[in-house]
Amino acid sequence: MAQKGAQLDRETFSCSICLDLLKDPVTTSCGHSYCMQCIKTHWDEEDEKETYSCPECRQTFTPRPVLLKNTMLAVLVDELKKTGLPAAPADLCYAGPEDVACDFCTGRKLKALKSCLTCLVSYCEKHLQPHYESPRFKKHKLVEPSEKLQENICSRHDEVMKMFCRTDQKCICYLCSVDEHKGHDTVSAAAERTEKQKELEVSRQNIQQRIQDREKDVKLLQQEVQNINRSADKTVEDGEKIFSELIRLLEKRSSEVKQQVRSQQETEVSRVKEVEEKLQQEIRELKRKDAELKKLSHTEDHNQFLHSFPSLSALSESTSSIQIRPLRYFEDVTEAVSEVRDKLQDVLREEWSKLSLTEVDVLLSDSPAEPTTRAGFLKYSCEITLDPNTASTELLLSEGNRKATYMSNYQSYPSHPDRFTEWSQVLSRESLTGRCYWEVEWRGDGVLVAASYKNISRGAGSDHSGFGCNDKSWSLQCCNKSYTFRYNNIETPVSGPHSSRVGVYLDHRAGILSFYSVSDTMTLLHRVQTTFTQPLYAGLWLIYSYGDTAEFLKLK
C-alpha cells in the first residue's frame, strides 16, 4: 500500500508532457502544472496559430501567458525526490523503432495508444485522457496508432482530406473539390470507403471460392494418383500371373513390361504431383492475400484504406482450372499380354518381334480421342430403350419403348417408386458406362435430351427433379430456334446449326459427355468435362407442346 501511495504521489507531481517529475514547475490559469521548459517548448510550436492551449484540457489563452515558477510545487517535488524512488515508473511503455510514438511526449517518447484523425496527432495513454474526459473531443475520431497521419493532409491546401474524387481516383480536401476538381465526381471519403468495402468483400469471396476450387482440384489430383497406383499395381499383378505360365520363355519380357509400367506410373504420378504443388502454392498465396484484405477491411482510416486498396485488391492471374482427362491407365497392357499368351504357342518364334515396347508405349497413352466423324461415333453406338417404370403419366411410350410422346391426357401406369411425378420425364432402362453413343430424333416444339444418375429426385413438389436442375443430371434443351445447356440449375446458351437429331457421346471413365447436332456432318454443341461417380442413364424431358415426340434411334 505504501508503494502504491508513493506511486500516486509521483503521478500527482509529474509533468503530463515529459511524464517525469516536475522540473521548475509552473501552473497555468486552468490549474494544470508542467515543467517550465516543457510548456515553453509546447507553446513555441503554437506560435504560428497565435492561440495557446493547455495540453491537458485544451483551454486556450490569448495572448501567450507569462508563467512563473510555482515554489510550493518545487518544494514538494524536491521532497519526493528524496524518497529515492526510481526516476520513472517501471511499467511505462516506451516507443521502440517499430512503434508509433506519442507526439506530445518530450525526451524519450512513450508508445502511442491511439491516433486522432481530427487532430492528426498520436497520443500515449497519459496524453490521450483529455479525449476521453473532455466533451470538446467527443466528435474526434480515434483509430489504432498510425505513422501515416500526414498522408491525410492536402499538400496544396494544408487541409484534412475528407473527400474522394472518383474522376481522378484520389483523396482530396474540400477546397480541392471546389478548385481544381470542380465539376468532378466527388464524394466523401467515408462514402467511397463504403463502396470499396463492398468490392473488397467481393474480392474476398472470389479468393475464397478460388481456394475452394483449388482444394477440390487437389483432391481430384490426389484421387488421380490413387487410381494410377491402383491400376498400375493391378496391371503388374495380372502381368506376373500371365507370364508365370511361360516362365522359361517369358521371364525377360515380363520384367520389361513391369519396368515399362512402373516407369510410366512414376512419370504420370510425378506430373500430377507437380501440378498439385503449383495449386498448393496458389492456395497459400490466395490465403495470404485474403489475410491482407481482411486486415485492410478492418482499417478505420478511410484514406489509408483507399491508399492501400488498389494494390491489395488486384489478383494475380489464376492457374487454369484442372481438367482431368483420366488415362486408360494400364488395363490395355493386360489385354495385350493376354492376347499374346493365347497366340504365342504358334507364333512365338516367327512373330515375337511384333510385341515391342513401342506398342506398350501406345497402350499406355491417354484414352482414345473423341471421334470426329459419325462413323467413328457409331463404333460406340448402343441400343437404348425407355424404362416404363420411370415414365411420367404425361408420356406415352411406343416403338418398343424407344419413343415418348407428350400427351394431354394421363396414362394409366401402375404406381412405382421410380416414376417421375413432377415433370414429364423418363429414363432409359440401360445403365451407361465406358464409351457409349446414342442419337435422339425429336419432332414438335422441342425436347430436353439428358444424361442422369439413377438416384435423381422423382417426387412431387420437387423443383430440382428436372433434368439439369440439380447436380445429378446434365441436359441439352433443344427447340426450333436455340439450344441451352443446363446443369445444377445453371443455364448456358449454346450456339450451333439447328437439327432435329441430337447425338450424345459418353466416355464415362474420362468424364466426358458431349452433345452434337447431327445432320450431314457432326457439329459439337457442348462438352462436359467432369468426374462421374455413378453409372449414367439416358433421359428425355418433353415440356413444350402436347404431341411433341422424341425417339432413341436404332443405329447401324
BELHU-V407295 format. One record per pair of residues at least 12 apart in sequence whose ideal C-beta (glycine too) atoms are under 10 Angstrom apart, sorted by the first residue. I is the first residue (numbers start at 1). GAP is how many residues later the second one is. Records with the same first field share a line. If there is no record, write none. Layout:
# BELHU-V407295
I->GAP, GAP
This chain:
# BELHU-V407295
3->82
6->74, 77, 79
7->78, 82, 83, 84
9->12, 67, 68, 70, 71, 74, 76
10->67, 70, 71, 73, 75, 76, 77, 78, 79
11->78, 115
12->21, 61, 64, 68
13->12, 20, 60, 61, 63, 64, 66, 67, 68
14->19, 20, 21, 63, 66, 74, 75, 112
15->17, 18, 19, 20, 21, 22, 23, 24, 40, 91, 92, 111
16->16, 17, 18, 19, 22, 23, 38, 39, 40, 88, 89, 110, 111, 113, 114
17->17, 18, 20, 21, 22, 24, 25, 38, 39, 85, 87, 88, 89, 90, 109, 110
18->16, 17, 19, 20, 23, 70, 86, 87, 88, 89, 90, 91, 92
19->19, 69, 70, 73, 75, 83, 85, 86, 87, 88, 89, 90, 91, 105, 106, 107, 108
20->15, 18, 67, 68, 69, 72, 86, 87, 88
21->14, 56, 57, 59, 60, 64, 66, 67
22->12, 13, 14, 16, 48, 51, 52, 54, 55, 58
23->12, 13, 14, 15, 51, 54
24->12, 13, 14, 43, 45, 46, 49, 50, 53
25->14, 42, 44, 45, 46, 47, 48, 49, 50, 51, 52
26->12, 13, 14, 39, 40, 41, 42, 43, 44, 47, 48
27->12, 40, 41, 42, 43, 45, 46
28->24, 25, 26, 27, 28, 29, 31, 33, 37, 39
29->25, 30, 32, 36, 38
30->23, 24, 26, 27, 28, 29, 30, 31, 35
31->23, 25, 26, 28
32->22, 23, 24, 25, 27
33->23, 34, 37, 40, 44
34->20, 21, 22, 33, 36
35->71
36->31, 32, 33, 34
37->69
38->17, 66, 67, 68, 69
39->13, 15, 16, 26, 28
40->24, 27
41->65
42->12, 13, 62, 64
43->12, 18, 21, 22, 24
44->20
46->14, 15, 18
47->17
49->13
50->12, 13, 14
51->12, 13
52->12, 13
54->76
55->49, 72, 75
56->48, 70, 71, 73, 74, 77, 78
57->72, 73, 76, 77, 79
58->61, 72, 73, 76, 78, 79
59->75, 77
88->20
92->16, 18, 19, 32, 33, 34
93->17, 18, 19, 20, 31, 32
94->14, 15, 16, 17, 30
95->13, 14, 15, 16, 17, 27, 29, 50
96->15
98->49
99->12, 13, 23, 46, 48
100->12, 13, 14, 15, 22, 23, 24, 44, 45, 46, 47, 48, 49
101->21, 23, 44, 46
102->12, 13, 19, 20, 21, 22, 23, 24, 25, 26, 43
103->12, 13, 16, 17, 18, 19, 20, 21, 24, 46
104->17, 18, 19, 20, 22, 23, 24
105->17, 18, 19, 21, 22
109->13, 15
110->13, 14, 15, 16, 17
111->13, 14, 34
112->12, 13, 15, 16, 32, 33, 34, 35
113->12, 13, 14, 15, 29, 31, 32
114->13, 14, 17, 18, 26, 27, 28, 29, 30, 31, 32
115->13, 26, 27, 28, 29, 30, 31, 32, 33, 34, 185, 186
116->12, 15, 21, 24, 25, 26, 27, 33
117->23, 24, 25, 26, 29, 32, 35, 43, 45, 183, 184, 185, 186, 187
118->13, 19, 21, 22, 23, 24, 42
119->12, 18, 21, 22, 23, 30, 41
120->26, 29, 30, 31, 32, 33, 40
121->19, 28
122->21, 22, 23, 24, 25, 27
123->19, 22
124->21
128->14
141->159, 160, 161
142->158
143->156, 157, 158, 159, 161
144->154, 155, 156, 157
146->153, 154, 155, 157, 158
148->153, 155, 156, 159, 160
149->152, 154, 155
151->20, 150, 152, 153, 156
152->19, 21, 37, 149, 150, 151, 152, 155
153->20, 150
154->17, 18, 19, 20, 21, 22
155->18
156->16, 17, 19, 20, 23, 24
157->15, 16, 17, 18, 19, 22
158->15, 17
159->13, 14, 15, 16, 17
160->13, 14, 29, 143
161->12, 13, 15, 28, 141, 142, 145
162->12, 15, 26, 27, 28, 140, 141
163->12, 13, 14, 15, 18, 21, 23, 24, 25, 26, 27, 28, 29
164->13, 17, 21, 22, 23, 24, 25, 26, 27, 28, 29, 31, 32, 138, 139, 142
165->12, 15, 16, 19, 20, 21, 22, 27
166->18, 19, 20, 21, 25, 26, 29
167->14, 16, 17, 18, 19
168->12, 13, 16, 17, 18
169->23, 137, 141
170->136, 137
171->18, 21, 131, 132, 133, 135, 136
172->12, 14, 17
174->12, 14
188->114
189->112, 113, 114, 116, 117
190->112
191->111
192->110, 111, 113, 114, 117
193->106, 107, 108, 109, 110, 112, 113, 116
194->108
196->100, 101, 106, 109, 110, 113, 114, 117
197->99, 100, 102, 105, 108, 112
199->110, 114
200->93, 94, 96, 97, 105, 109, 112, 113
201->92, 96
202->111
203->86, 87, 90, 94, 106, 109, 110, 111, 112
204->85, 86, 89, 90, 92, 93, 109
205->85
206->80, 84, 109, 112
207->78, 79, 80, 81, 82, 83, 86, 108
208->78, 79, 82
209->77
210->72, 73, 76, 79, 80, 105, 108, 109, 111
211->71, 72, 73, 75, 76, 78, 79
212->71
213->66, 70, 105, 106, 108, 109
214->62, 64, 65, 66, 67, 68, 69, 72, 104, 105, 107, 108
215->64, 65, 68
216->63, 105, 106
217->58, 59, 62, 65, 66, 102, 104, 105, 106, 107
218->57, 58, 59, 61, 62, 65, 104
219->57
220->52, 56, 59, 102, 103, 104, 106, 291, 310, 311
221->50, 51, 52, 53, 54, 55, 56, 58, 59, 101, 103
222->50, 51, 54
223->49, 101, 103, 308
224->44, 45, 47, 48, 51, 52, 98, 100, 102, 103, 307
225->40, 43, 44, 47, 48, 51
227->41, 97, 99, 100, 102, 282
228->36, 37, 38, 39, 40, 41, 43, 44, 98, 99, 101, 102
229->36, 39, 40, 100
230->99
231->30, 34, 37, 95, 96, 97, 98, 99, 100, 102, 103
232->26, 29, 30, 32, 33, 34, 36, 37, 97, 98, 101, 132
233->28, 29, 32, 97
234->95, 96, 97, 100
235->22, 23, 26, 27, 29, 30, 94, 95, 96, 97, 98, 99, 102, 129
236->18, 21, 22, 25, 26, 29, 94, 97, 98
237->97
238->92, 93, 95, 96, 97, 99, 100
239->14, 15, 18, 19, 22, 91, 94, 95, 97, 98, 99
240->14, 15, 17, 18
241->93, 96
242->12, 15, 92, 95, 96, 98, 99
243->12, 14, 15, 94, 97, 98
245->96, 99
246->94, 95, 98, 99, 102
249->95, 99, 100, 103
250->87, 90, 91, 94, 98
253->84, 87, 91, 99, 102, 104
254->83
256->100, 101, 104
257->73, 76, 77, 79, 80, 83, 98, 100, 103, 106
258->75
259->98
260->70, 73, 97, 100, 101, 103, 104
261->68, 69, 72, 73, 99, 102, 103
263->101
264->63, 65, 66, 69, 96, 97, 99, 100, 101
265->64, 65, 99
267->97
268->59, 61, 62, 96
272->50, 52
275->44, 47
276->46
278->41
279->40, 43
281->38
282->34, 36, 37
283->36
285->30, 31
286->29, 30, 32
289->23, 24, 25, 26, 27
292->16, 19, 20, 21
293->15, 16, 19, 20
295->13, 17
296->12, 13, 15, 16, 17
297->12, 15
321->208
322->207
323->188, 206, 207
324->186, 187, 205, 206, 207
325->41, 42, 182, 184, 185, 186, 187, 204
326->40, 41, 181, 183, 184, 185, 186, 205
327->37, 38, 39, 40, 182, 183
328->35, 36, 37, 38, 39, 40, 181, 182
329->35, 37, 38, 180
330->30, 33, 34
331->32, 178
332->27, 28, 30, 31, 32, 33
333->26, 27, 30, 31
334->29
335->28
336->19, 23, 24, 26, 27
337->18, 23, 26
339->16
340->12, 14, 15, 19
343->12
366->144
367->68, 140, 142, 143, 144, 145
368->12, 67, 139, 142
369->138
370->65, 135, 137, 140, 142, 144, 154, 157
371->64, 66, 134, 143, 145, 151
372->149, 150, 152
373->148, 149
374->63, 65, 129, 142, 144, 145, 146, 147, 148, 181
375->147
376->61, 129, 146
377->58, 59, 60, 61, 62, 126, 127, 128, 137, 139, 141, 145, 178
378->59, 61, 125, 177, 178
379->56, 58
380->54, 55, 56, 57, 58, 125, 126, 127, 175
381->55, 56, 57, 58, 122, 172, 173, 174, 175
382->46, 48, 50, 52, 53, 54, 55, 56, 124, 156, 170, 173
383->17, 19, 45, 47, 55, 169, 170, 171, 172
384->17, 18, 44, 45, 46, 48, 52, 54, 55, 56, 120, 153, 154, 168, 169, 170, 171
385->12, 14, 15, 16, 17, 43, 44, 45, 153, 167
386->12, 13, 14, 15, 16, 17, 18, 40, 41, 42, 43, 44, 152, 153, 154, 164, 165, 166
387->14, 29, 31, 32, 39, 40, 41, 42, 43, 67, 150, 152
388->13, 23, 25, 26, 28, 30, 31, 38, 41
389->24, 25, 26, 27, 28, 29, 30, 37, 38, 40
390->23, 26, 27, 28, 29, 30, 35, 36, 37, 38, 39, 62, 64, 66, 68, 147, 149
391->13, 20, 22, 25, 27, 28, 29, 33, 34, 35, 36, 149
392->12, 14, 15, 18, 19, 21, 27, 28, 29, 30, 31, 32, 33, 34, 66, 148, 149, 150
393->14, 16, 17, 18, 19, 20, 26, 27, 28, 31
394->12, 13, 14, 15, 16, 17, 26, 29, 30, 31, 32, 148, 149, 152
395->12, 15, 16, 18, 25, 29, 30, 31, 145, 146, 147, 154, 155
396->13, 15, 153
397->14, 16, 29
398->151, 153
399->150, 152, 153, 154, 155
400->152, 154
401->25, 27, 28, 151
402->26, 38, 39, 148, 149, 150, 151, 152
403->38, 40, 137, 146, 147, 148, 149, 150
404->20, 21, 22, 36, 38, 43, 136, 137, 138, 144, 145, 146, 147, 148
405->38, 39, 137, 141, 142, 143, 144, 145, 146
406->18, 38, 39, 41, 134, 135, 136, 137, 138, 139, 140, 141, 142, 143, 144
407->17, 135, 139, 140, 141
408->137, 138, 139
409->137
416->42
417->41, 42
418->36, 40
419->39, 40
420->36, 37, 38, 39, 40, 42, 45, 46, 47, 119, 121
421->37, 38, 39, 40, 41, 44
422->35, 36, 37, 38, 39, 40, 41, 42, 43, 44
423->25, 35, 37, 39, 40, 42, 43, 44, 46, 118, 119, 120
424->24, 42, 116, 117, 118, 119, 120, 124
425->23, 25, 27, 31, 33, 40, 41, 42, 48, 50, 114, 115, 116, 117, 118
426->24, 111, 112, 113, 114, 115, 116, 124
427->23, 24, 25, 26, 27, 29, 31, 40, 46, 109, 110, 111, 112, 113
428->23, 24, 26, 108, 109, 110, 111, 112, 124
429->108, 109
430->105, 106, 107, 108, 122
431->22, 23, 77, 103, 104, 105, 106, 107
432->19, 72, 74, 76, 81, 100, 103, 104, 105, 106
433->73, 74, 75, 76, 99, 101, 102, 103
434->72, 73, 74, 75, 101
435->70, 71, 72, 73, 74, 75, 77
436->15, 68, 69, 70, 71, 72, 100, 102
437->66, 67, 68, 69, 70, 77, 79, 118
438->13, 64, 65, 66, 67, 68, 100, 114, 115, 117
439->62, 63, 64, 65, 77, 79, 112, 113, 114, 115, 116
440->36, 38, 60, 61, 62, 63, 64, 75, 78, 98, 99, 100, 110, 111, 112, 113
441->58, 59, 60, 61, 77, 108, 109, 110, 111, 112
442->36, 37, 57, 58, 59, 60, 98, 100, 102, 106, 107, 108, 109
443->57, 104, 105, 106, 107, 108
444->35, 36, 56, 98, 100, 101, 102, 103, 104, 105, 106
445->33, 34, 35, 97, 98, 99, 100, 101, 102, 103
446->31, 32, 33, 34, 35, 36, 37, 38, 95, 96, 97, 98, 99, 102, 104
447->28, 29, 30, 31, 32, 53, 55, 93, 94, 95, 96, 97, 101, 102, 103, 104
448->18, 19, 20, 25, 27, 28, 29, 30, 31, 36, 38, 91, 92, 93, 94, 95, 96, 102
449->18, 25, 26, 27, 28, 29, 34, 53, 54, 55, 66, 89, 90, 91, 92, 101, 103
450->16, 17, 18, 23, 24, 25, 26, 27, 36, 54, 65, 86, 87, 88, 89, 90, 91
451->16, 17, 22, 23, 24, 25, 53, 55, 57, 62, 64, 77, 81, 85, 86, 87, 88
452->15, 16, 18, 20, 21, 22, 23, 82, 84, 85, 86, 87, 89
453->17, 18, 19, 20, 21, 79, 80, 81, 82, 83, 84
454->18, 80, 81, 82, 83
455->17, 79
456->13, 14, 15, 16, 17, 81, 83
457->12, 13, 15, 16
463->26
464->24, 25
466->20, 23, 75, 77
467->19, 20, 72, 73, 74, 76
468->16, 17, 18, 19, 20, 21, 22, 23, 71, 73
469->17, 18, 19, 20, 21, 22, 72
470->16, 17, 18, 19
471->16, 17, 18, 59
472->15, 16, 61, 62, 64
473->13, 14, 15, 63, 64, 66, 68
474->12, 13, 14, 30, 39, 41, 52, 54, 56, 58, 62, 65
475->12, 16, 40, 64, 65, 66
476->16, 18, 20, 26, 28, 37, 38, 39, 40, 41, 49, 50
477->14, 17, 64, 66, 67
478->16, 18, 20, 21, 22, 23, 24, 37, 39, 47, 66, 72
479->19, 65
480->18, 20, 64
481->17
482->12, 13, 14, 16
483->12, 13, 14, 15, 16, 19, 32, 34, 42, 43
484->42
485->30, 40, 41, 42, 43
487->26, 39, 41, 43
492->34
493->33
494->21, 23, 30, 31, 32
495->28, 30, 31
496->19, 20, 21, 27, 28, 29, 30
497->20, 21, 22, 24, 26, 28
498->19, 21
499->17, 18, 19, 20, 21, 22, 24, 26
500->17, 18, 19, 50
501->15, 16, 17, 18, 50, 52
502->13, 14, 15, 16, 23, 48
503->12, 13, 14, 15, 19, 20, 21, 22, 50, 52
504->12, 14, 32, 34, 48
505->17, 19, 22
506->22, 26, 30, 32
507->25
508->23, 24, 26, 27, 28
509->22, 23
510->19, 20, 21, 22
511->17, 18, 19, 20, 21, 22
512->15, 16, 17, 18, 20
513->13, 14, 15, 16, 17, 19, 23
514->12, 13, 14, 15
515->12, 13
518->35
538->14
540->12
